[in-house]
Amino acid sequence: MKKVLFYSVVICIIATFASCSTKTEKTRVLQFGSTNNEAVDMGAYLNSNVNGVEQALPSIMVIPGDLVLANFKCLKQESYQGKQYAIRDYNTYILKDDRFKRLAAYIQDAFNDENYPLNDLEQSMKLLETKSASDLANNLAKDTRTQLLSTVRPDIILEMDYQSSADVKAPSLTSYSVPSSEKNISFTLRAIDAYNTKVVASISKSNIKGESTTEAIQRMLDSEMSSLMQDIQKYYSGILTRGRDVTVRITLDNNCPFNLTDESIEGDTYADWIIDYIKTHTVKGAYKMVINTDKELSFTNVRINLLQEDGTQYGVYDWTRDLQKNLRNNLGIKATNRSQGLGEIELTIKKI
């Protein structure tokens, strides 16, 4: 009887280990550190549809506004070919005012808690160390902010301006070190769509009282941040539904041997083919044509999808690349991407 019991136990143990081994091989269960410590089936995760909401959370970057830059003499106006351009020296400003680092980190932590993807200004500036702040491209001056946005490509920038009553008296604007019983502090935080510069949400407070600028602003943000996030989420949900608003400009190179009004190999004119493409590759055919000449096509309010059918991200660069491919494959023409702003699509068609 004892032998029977012994063998039964051994068989059960072997079966249990075999079952566990098979399960491990089949599912590869991994721990993702979720708050409820639930294990996630990696195989099921990779084979499941992408969560469009998670994919589409806007990426955030906090930057100083022009007011604080000007206060630190880190904002200059320069002219190029008769046009005025703002030159923003973020690196110098970050070194001079450590209040910004504290406030930016505080705001970033709040968005990080809600799983927003973040871009840190100081780290992002390192990507631009090999580029000049006055980089010239296509005869247009490109300041540091434009370079930064084009390189990092955040969806929403949080532009922060603040000033205390001690700032104007202090030789240095690190006002928390200025002896004062209480300061009058003003603060503005604007959430801006980096693609079209539209202000989508904001916090603006004046007469904030406190001995420390950073601590007083942080206390104020505790009560205001939730509302700001809700406004950003509402705006971005609208983009997911209606598409991102961009501009599209198609021009001809000087050596191009044909006009946009000439007939293409498809039978339509080049212009008509491009117009039809935009109609069928925008959300509900949303666009407004503003220029239609022999040498140029220009559109505003062009609404493009942010997500593909499987839920993966689809951005302005993807849309532009697909248009280039279709021009090459269907019309046999080459188009060079000369876009500069995040929400500006500009292609120049060269000779075949």
Secondary structure, DSSP 8 states (H G I E B T S, - for coil): -HHHHHHHHHHHHHHHHHHHHHHHHHH-EEE---TT--EEEHHHHHHS---HHHHT---EEEEE-HHHHHHTT-EEEEEETTEEEEEE-HHHHHHH-HHHHHHHHHHHHHHHHTT--EE-HHHHHGGGTTS-TTEEETTEEE-HHHHHHHHH--SEEEEEEEEETTTTT-SSS-GGGS--S-EEEEEEEEEEETTT--EEEEEEEEEEEESSHHHHHHHHHHHHHHHHHHHHHHHHHHHHHH-EEEEEEEEE-TT-SS-TTSB-TTSSBHHHHHHHHHHHTSGGG--EEEEE-SSEEEEEEEEE-SB-TTS-B--HHHHHHHHHHHHHHHH---EEE---STTEEEEEE---
